[in-house]
Amino acid sequence: MIYNKIPNSVQVFMDKMTQLCGKEHAGWAENFNAAFANTLTTTVKKQDDGTTFLLTGDIPAMWLRDSTAQVRPYLVVAKEDEELAEMICGLVQRQFFYITIDPYANAFNEIPNSAGHQTDHTKMNPWIWERKYEIDSLCYPVQLAYLLFKNTGYTKQFDENFVEGVKHILNVFKTEQEHKHSPYTFERDTTRLEDTLPNKGRGTEVHLTGMTWSGFRPSDDSCRYGYLVPSNMFAVVILGYIEEIFTEVLSDAEIVKQAAILKREIDAGIQRYGKTHNQLGVSVYAYEVDGLGNTSIMDDSNIPNLLSAPYLGYTEITDVTYQMTRKTILSKENPYFYEGKYAKGIGSSHTPENYIWPIALAMEGMTTNDKSEKERILNSLVANDGGTHLMHEGFDVDDPSKYTREWFSWANMMFCELVMDYFDIRVER
């Protein structure tokens, strides 16, 4: 591990947050300090080549998605701490090294030891822990590279692997706009249908929409319909980042052109095909569509989800369609919205019925302008931590002592980000 003790800059920031929480919110401070320290001291591993490997928590692998979310709140501190900025830069470099190995994989090993799901029927190699193709796995590393630049001025992350990785990303997004021409298939020998793709590993049928296809959701569960709307929203945002990076920092007119075309086509696809009507007949964003008329009204707890659209930078909190979508998915019309004796919020197909996720609760708090609602959610997160002072994957709304995953670094840092958000401390984007 790289951090045997908390860096001084991080301790100073934790002390500041403790002071802001005061006596009134002492529980917030206690959990914030435990969670904010936990990621640095338990998941960060500096590599001999200067890059950074991040454990996702209790699984000995690194997810491209999770690793970004795990360090995002540290960007606020990294402005004043070059060592912390260097650690994050090393993570970006590691992420893009992995993308150049295989842009269809979602999780990787620290060394090429063939750990993980090597018996899956797909194109595995010793570096890959799991090869479930998820759009967001390619979006998150671009987001982190961009946010590191915006918050610290760092440009070291924009190296050869970054450029090569971006080319891979653009190629995959373009290829998956017409999935029938894709080289990607995935099957797993399992009785859990969410862990494999039907139709000989190609997924359910889709029709051209301009959006780009995804095999799996950010939960690592398979998509029911191939066009995952919130992940396409995220793709639109990071394609804009690519345009900016390759105009202002690097210079590659062809990459800028490709990113601009993809952004325009995917966004047009969302607006034309990515909406449906809720039970009241109101226009809302669908979670998934197939371009053949099938749509799903739901939201999953994992980010990107529909709830996170303003957080990602795709739309504004006040946007009418977003507000109607939000109202719908935070109701029983969403099959994964649960309300019980102790809490209410969004769960996932990935965890048992009536289990809601702190990640989704934190996102609910960060996508409202109502400070009293943020306070309610923070109080709920602290009250339902199972007495651990850390966040879990999911917990039972009727018995918070029942939860999945003893510790989950992504959830810890989402809680921290909501506490920061409450006091108007945010990562610049």
C-alpha positions as CSV (number, residue, x, y, z in Angstrom):
1,M,0.0,0.0,0.0
2,I,1.2,3.5,-0.7
3,Y,-0.3,5.2,2.3
4,N,0.6,3.8,5.7
5,K,-0.6,7.0,7.3
6,I,-2.9,9.8,6.2
7,P,-1.1,12.6,4.3
8,N,-1.1,15.9,6.2
9,S,-3.2,17.6,3.5
10,V,-5.9,15.0,3.8
11,Q,-5.8,15.2,7.6
12,V,-6.2,19.0,7.4
13,F,-9.2,18.6,5.1
14,M,-10.8,16.0,7.4
15,D,-10.3,18.4,10.3
16,K,-12.0,21.1,8.2
17,M,-14.9,18.9,7.5
18,T,-15.2,17.9,11.1
19,Q,-15.4,21.6,12.1
20,L,-18.0,22.2,9.4
21,C,-20.2,19.3,10.6
22,G,-19.9,20.6,14.2
23,K,-21.8,19.1,17.1
24,E,-25.1,19.1,15.2
25,H,-23.8,16.6,12.6
26,A,-21.0,14.9,14.6
27,G,-22.1,11.5,13.1
28,W,-21.5,12.8,9.6
29,A,-18.0,13.8,10.6
30,E,-17.2,10.4,12.2
31,N,-18.3,8.5,9.1
32,F,-16.7,11.0,6.8
33,N,-13.3,10.7,8.5
34,A,-13.5,6.9,8.5
35,A,-14.5,6.7,4.9
36,F,-12.2,9.4,3.5
37,A,-9.2,7.8,5.2
38,N,-10.2,4.2,4.3
39,T,-9.7,4.5,0.6
40,L,-6.1,5.8,0.8
41,T,-5.0,3.3,3.5
42,T,-6.6,0.1,2.1
43,T,-7.0,0.3,-1.7
44,V,-4.1,2.3,-3.2
45,K,-1.1,0.4,-4.4
46,K,1.8,2.2,-6.1
47,Q,3.4,0.3,-8.9
48,D,7.1,0.1,-9.9
49,D,6.4,1.9,-13.1
50,G,4.9,4.9,-11.3
51,T,1.3,4.0,-12.0
52,T,-1.4,3.4,-9.4
53,F,-3.5,0.3,-8.9
54,L,-6.7,0.6,-6.8
55,L,-8.5,-2.3,-5.3
56,T,-12.2,-2.0,-5.5
57,G,-12.6,-3.2,-1.9
58,D,-13.0,-6.8,-0.9
59,I,-12.3,-8.0,-4.4
60,P,-8.6,-8.2,-5.5
61,A,-9.1,-6.5,-8.8
62,M,-9.4,-3.0,-10.2
63,W,-12.5,-1.8,-11.9
64,L,-12.1,1.1,-14.4
65,R,-15.4,2.6,-13.1
66,D,-15.0,2.1,-9.4
67,S,-11.3,3.3,-9.3
68,T,-12.3,6.7,-10.7
69,A,-15.2,7.2,-8.3
70,Q,-12.9,6.1,-5.4
71,V,-10.5,9.0,-5.9
72,R,-12.8,11.7,-7.3
73,P,-13.3,13.5,-4.0
74,Y,-9.6,13.7,-3.4
75,L,-9.3,16.1,-6.4
76,V,-10.4,18.9,-4.1
77,V,-7.3,18.2,-1.9
78,A,-5.0,17.4,-4.8
79,K,-5.1,21.1,-5.8
80,E,-2.8,21.8,-2.9
81,D,-1.0,18.4,-2.7
82,E,1.2,17.4,-5.6
83,E,1.8,13.9,-4.2
84,L,-1.9,13.2,-4.1
85,A,-2.2,14.7,-7.7
86,E,0.6,12.4,-8.7
87,M,-1.2,9.4,-7.2
88,I,-4.3,10.2,-9.2
89,C,-2.3,10.8,-12.3
90,G,-0.7,7.4,-11.9
91,L,-4.2,5.9,-11.7
92,V,-5.2,7.5,-15.0
93,Q,-2.1,6.2,-16.6
94,R,-2.9,2.7,-15.2
95,Q,-6.4,2.9,-16.5
96,F,-5.4,3.8,-20.0
97,F,-2.7,1.1,-20.0
98,Y,-5.5,-1.4,-19.4
99,I,-7.7,0.2,-22.1
100,T,-5.0,-0.4,-24.6
101,I,-4.9,-4.0,-23.6
102,D,-8.6,-4.5,-24.1
103,P,-11.3,-1.7,-24.3
104,Y,-14.0,-4.3,-23.8
105,A,-12.9,-5.4,-20.4
106,N,-14.3,-3.8,-17.2
107,A,-11.9,-5.1,-14.5
108,F,-8.2,-6.0,-14.4
109,N,-5.6,-7.7,-12.4
110,E,-2.6,-6.0,-10.8
111,I,-0.2,-8.3,-12.6
112,P,-0.9,-10.7,-15.5
113,N,-1.7,-13.7,-13.2
114,S,-4.9,-15.0,-14.9
115,A,-7.0,-14.3,-11.8
116,G,-10.7,-13.8,-12.2
117,H,-13.3,-15.1,-14.6
118,Q,-10.9,-16.9,-17.0
119,T,-13.5,-19.6,-17.9
120,D,-15.9,-17.1,-19.5
121,H,-16.5,-17.6,-23.2
122,T,-15.0,-14.4,-24.5
123,K,-11.5,-13.2,-25.5
124,M,-9.7,-13.3,-22.1
125,N,-6.0,-12.7,-21.3
126,P,-4.0,-12.9,-18.1
127,W,-4.4,-9.2,-17.3
128,I,-8.2,-9.3,-17.4
129,W,-10.3,-10.1,-14.3
130,E,-13.6,-9.7,-16.1
131,R,-14.6,-8.8,-19.7
132,K,-18.1,-7.5,-19.4
133,Y,-18.4,-4.7,-21.8
134,E,-19.9,-1.6,-20.2
135,I,-19.9,1.9,-21.8
136,D,-19.2,3.5,-18.5
137,S,-15.9,1.6,-18.1
138,L,-14.5,3.7,-21.0
139,C,-16.2,6.9,-19.8
140,Y,-14.9,7.1,-16.3
141,P,-11.1,7.1,-17.1
142,V,-11.6,10.0,-19.6
143,Q,-13.6,11.8,-16.9
144,L,-10.9,11.4,-14.3
145,A,-8.1,12.5,-16.8
146,Y,-10.2,15.6,-17.6
147,L,-11.1,16.4,-14.0
148,L,-7.5,16.1,-12.9
149,F,-6.5,18.6,-15.5
150,K,-9.4,21.0,-14.6
151,N,-8.7,20.9,-10.9
152,T,-4.9,20.8,-10.7
153,G,-3.6,21.8,-14.1
154,Y,-1.9,18.4,-14.5
155,T,-1.3,17.3,-18.1
156,K,1.2,14.4,-17.5
157,Q,-1.7,11.9,-17.8
158,F,-2.1,12.8,-21.4
159,D,0.6,10.5,-22.6
160,E,0.9,8.0,-25.4
161,N,-1.3,5.4,-23.7
162,F,-3.9,8.1,-23.2
163,V,-3.9,9.0,-26.9
164,E,-4.0,5.3,-27.9
165,G,-6.7,4.6,-25.4
166,V,-8.9,7.4,-26.7
167,K,-8.5,6.0,-30.2
168,H,-9.7,2.6,-28.9
169,I,-12.7,4.3,-27.1
170,L,-13.8,6.1,-30.2
171,N,-13.4,3.0,-32.3
172,V,-15.5,0.9,-29.9
173,F,-18.2,3.5,-29.5
174,K,-18.4,3.8,-33.3
175,T,-18.4,0.0,-33.8
176,E,-21.1,-0.5,-31.2
177,Q,-23.5,2.0,-32.9
178,E,-24.1,-1.0,-35.2
179,H,-23.6,-3.9,-32.9
180,K,-24.2,-6.6,-35.5
181,H,-20.7,-5.8,-36.8
182,S,-19.1,-6.0,-33.4
183,P,-16.4,-8.6,-32.6
184,Y,-17.5,-8.8,-29.0
185,T,-19.4,-11.7,-27.5
186,F,-19.8,-12.8,-23.9
187,E,-21.1,-15.9,-22.3
188,R,-20.7,-17.3,-18.8
189,D,-21.6,-20.8,-17.6
190,T,-24.1,-19.8,-14.9
191,T,-27.6,-20.1,-13.8
192,R,-27.7,-16.4,-13.1
193,L,-29.0,-14.9,-16.3
194,E,-27.8,-11.4,-15.4
195,D,-24.2,-12.6,-15.7
196,T,-24.3,-13.7,-19.3
197,L,-25.6,-12.5,-22.7
198,P,-28.3,-14.3,-24.7
199,N,-28.2,-14.9,-28.5
200,K,-24.9,-16.7,-28.5
201,G,-23.3,-13.9,-26.4
202,R,-24.4,-11.0,-28.6
203,G,-27.3,-9.8,-26.4
204,T,-30.9,-9.1,-27.4
205,E,-31.7,-7.7,-30.9
206,V,-31.3,-4.0,-31.4
207,H,-32.0,-1.5,-34.3
208,L,-29.9,1.4,-35.3
209,T,-30.6,4.5,-33.2
210,G,-27.3,6.5,-33.2
211,M,-26.7,5.5,-29.6
212,T,-23.9,3.1,-28.8
213,W,-24.6,-0.5,-27.5
214,S,-23.6,-1.8,-24.1
215,G,-23.6,-5.4,-23.0
216,F,-23.8,-4.7,-19.3
217,R,-24.9,-2.1,-16.8
218,P,-22.6,-0.3,-14.3
219,S,-23.9,-3.0,-11.8
220,D,-22.1,-5.6,-14.0
221,D,-25.5,-7.1,-14.7
222,S,-26.5,-7.6,-18.3
223,C,-28.7,-5.1,-20.2
224,R,-32.2,-6.2,-21.0
225,Y,-32.2,-3.9,-24.1
226,G,-28.9,-2.9,-25.7
227,Y,-29.0,0.8,-25.5
228,L,-28.4,1.9,-22.0
229,V,-29.6,5.5,-21.9
230,P,-27.7,6.9,-18.8
231,S,-24.4,5.4,-20.1
232,N,-25.0,7.0,-23.5
233,M,-25.6,10.3,-21.6
234,F,-22.2,9.8,-20.0
235,A,-20.6,9.1,-23.4
236,V,-21.9,12.4,-24.7
237,V,-20.3,14.2,-21.8
238,I,-16.8,12.6,-22.1
239,L,-16.8,13.0,-25.9
240,G,-17.0,16.7,-25.2
241,Y,-14.1,16.3,-22.8
242,I,-12.1,14.6,-25.6
243,E,-12.8,17.4,-27.9
244,E,-11.6,19.9,-25.4
245,I,-8.5,18.0,-24.4
246,F,-7.4,17.4,-28.1
247,T,-8.0,21.0,-28.9
248,E,-6.6,22.9,-25.8
249,V,-3.9,20.5,-24.5
250,L,-3.1,18.0,-27.3
251,S,-3.5,18.7,-31.0
252,D,-5.3,16.1,-33.1
253,A,-7.9,17.4,-35.4
254,E,-9.0,13.9,-36.5
255,I,-9.7,12.8,-33.0
256,V,-11.7,16.1,-32.4
257,K,-13.7,15.5,-35.5
258,Q,-14.5,11.8,-34.6
259,A,-15.5,12.8,-31.1
260,A,-17.7,15.6,-32.3
261,I,-19.5,13.3,-34.8
262,L,-20.1,10.6,-32.2
263,K,-21.3,13.1,-29.6
264,R,-23.8,14.6,-32.0
265,E,-25.1,11.2,-33.2
266,I,-25.4,9.6,-29.7
267,D,-27.1,12.7,-28.3
268,A,-29.6,12.8,-31.2
269,G,-30.3,9.1,-30.5
270,I,-31.0,9.7,-26.9
271,Q,-33.4,12.5,-27.7
272,R,-35.2,10.6,-30.4
273,Y,-35.2,7.0,-29.1
274,G,-34.2,7.3,-25.4
275,K,-37.5,8.6,-24.0
276,T,-40.8,6.9,-23.1
277,H,-44.0,7.8,-21.2
278,N,-44.6,7.0,-17.6
279,Q,-47.9,5.7,-16.1
280,L,-49.3,9.3,-16.2
281,G,-48.4,9.7,-19.8
282,V,-45.6,12.1,-19.1
283,S,-42.4,12.1,-21.2
284,V,-39.4,10.7,-19.3
285,Y,-36.0,9.2,-20.1
286,A,-36.1,5.4,-20.4
287,Y,-33.4,3.4,-18.7
288,E,-32.8,1.1,-21.7
289,V,-34.2,0.9,-25.2
290,D,-33.6,-1.3,-28.2
291,G,-34.7,0.9,-31.1
292,L,-37.4,-1.6,-31.9
293,G,-40.0,-0.1,-29.6
294,N,-39.1,-1.8,-26.4
295,T,-38.3,0.5,-23.4
296,S,-37.8,0.1,-19.7
297,I,-38.9,2.5,-17.0
298,M,-36.6,1.9,-14.1
299,D,-33.3,3.0,-12.6
300,D,-30.5,1.1,-11.0
301,S,-28.4,2.3,-8.1
302,N,-25.1,2.1,-9.9
303,I,-23.7,5.2,-11.6
304,P,-24.2,6.2,-14.3
305,N,-28.0,6.0,-13.8
306,L,-30.8,8.3,-14.9
307,L,-30.7,9.9,-11.4
308,S,-27.1,11.0,-12.1
309,A,-27.6,12.9,-15.4
310,P,-27.0,16.4,-13.9
311,Y,-24.1,15.1,-11.8
312,L,-22.4,13.8,-14.9
313,G,-23.0,17.1,-16.7
314,Y,-25.5,15.9,-19.3
315,T,-28.4,18.1,-18.2
316,E,-29.4,20.6,-15.5
317,I,-31.2,19.6,-12.3
318,T,-34.0,22.0,-13.3
319,D,-34.6,20.4,-16.7
320,V,-38.3,19.4,-17.1
321,T,-37.7,15.9,-18.5
322,Y,-35.1,15.2,-15.9
323,Q,-37.4,16.3,-13.1
324,M,-40.2,14.1,-14.5
325,T,-37.8,11.2,-14.8
326,R,-36.5,11.7,-11.3
327,K,-40.1,11.8,-9.8
328,T,-40.8,8.5,-11.7
329,I,-37.7,6.6,-10.7
330,L,-38.0,7.7,-7.0
331,S,-41.4,6.0,-6.9
332,K,-42.9,2.5,-7.0
333,E,-43.0,2.8,-10.8
334,N,-39.3,1.9,-10.6
335,P,-39.2,-1.8,-9.7
336,Y,-36.0,-1.2,-7.8
337,F,-37.3,1.6,-5.6
338,Y,-37.8,0.2,-2.1
339,E,-39.3,1.8,1.0
340,G,-39.3,0.3,4.4
341,K,-39.2,0.9,8.2
342,Y,-35.8,2.6,8.2
343,A,-35.0,4.0,4.8
344,K,-36.1,4.4,1.2
345,G,-34.2,4.6,-2.1
346,I,-33.0,2.8,-5.2
347,G,-31.6,-0.7,-5.1
348,S,-30.4,-3.0,-7.9
349,S,-31.0,-6.4,-9.6
350,H,-27.5,-7.1,-8.3
351,T,-28.6,-7.3,-4.7
352,P,-31.6,-8.8,-2.9
353,E,-35.1,-7.3,-3.0
354,N,-35.6,-4.4,-0.5
355,Y,-31.9,-3.7,-0.3
356,I,-31.1,-0.1,-1.3
357,W,-27.6,1.3,-2.1
358,P,-25.8,4.2,-0.3
359,I,-24.3,5.1,-3.7
360,A,-27.9,5.8,-5.0
361,L,-28.8,7.6,-1.8
362,A,-25.7,9.8,-2.1
363,M,-26.6,10.5,-5.8
364,E,-30.1,11.4,-4.8
365,G,-28.7,14.0,-2.5
366,M,-26.2,15.4,-5.0
367,T,-28.9,15.9,-7.6
368,T,-31.3,18.1,-5.6
369,N,-31.0,21.8,-4.7
370,D,-33.0,21.2,-1.5
371,K,-30.5,21.4,1.4
372,S,-33.0,19.9,3.8
373,E,-33.3,16.8,1.5
374,K,-29.5,16.5,1.5
375,E,-29.5,16.6,5.3
376,R,-32.3,13.9,5.5
377,I,-30.3,11.6,3.2
378,L,-27.0,12.1,5.1
379,N,-28.8,11.4,8.4
380,S,-30.2,8.2,6.9
381,L,-26.9,7.0,5.6
382,V,-25.3,7.5,9.0
383,A,-28.2,5.9,10.8
384,N,-28.1,2.8,8.5
385,D,-24.4,2.0,8.4
386,G,-24.8,-1.1,10.4
387,G,-22.7,0.4,13.2
388,T,-19.6,0.2,11.1
389,H,-19.1,4.0,10.3
390,L,-18.6,2.9,6.7
391,M,-20.9,2.5,3.7
392,H,-21.9,-0.9,2.3
393,E,-23.0,-2.1,-1.1
394,G,-26.7,-2.4,-0.1
395,F,-28.7,-2.7,3.1
396,D,-32.2,-3.9,4.0
397,V,-34.7,-1.1,4.4
398,D,-36.4,-3.0,7.2
399,D,-33.2,-4.2,9.0
400,P,-30.0,-2.2,8.3
401,S,-27.9,-4.7,10.2
402,K,-28.4,-6.9,7.1
403,Y,-26.1,-5.6,4.3
404,T,-24.0,-6.8,1.4
405,R,-20.2,-6.2,1.3
406,E,-18.5,-5.4,4.6
407,W,-16.7,-2.5,3.0
408,F,-17.1,-0.9,-0.4
409,S,-14.7,1.9,-1.3
410,W,-16.9,3.4,-4.0
411,A,-19.9,3.8,-1.6
412,N,-17.6,5.3,1.0
413,M,-16.4,8.0,-1.3
414,M,-19.9,8.8,-2.6
415,F,-20.9,9.4,1.0
416,C,-17.9,11.7,1.5
417,E,-18.8,13.6,-1.7
418,L,-22.3,14.2,-0.5
419,V,-21.0,15.6,2.8
420,M,-18.7,17.9,0.9
421,D,-21.6,18.9,-1.4
422,Y,-23.8,19.8,1.5
423,F,-21.1,22.4,2.5
424,D,-20.7,23.6,-1.1
425,I,-17.3,21.9,-1.6
426,R,-17.3,20.3,-5.1
427,V,-14.9,19.0,-7.7
428,E,-14.7,21.5,-10.5
429,R,-15.8,20.3,-14.0
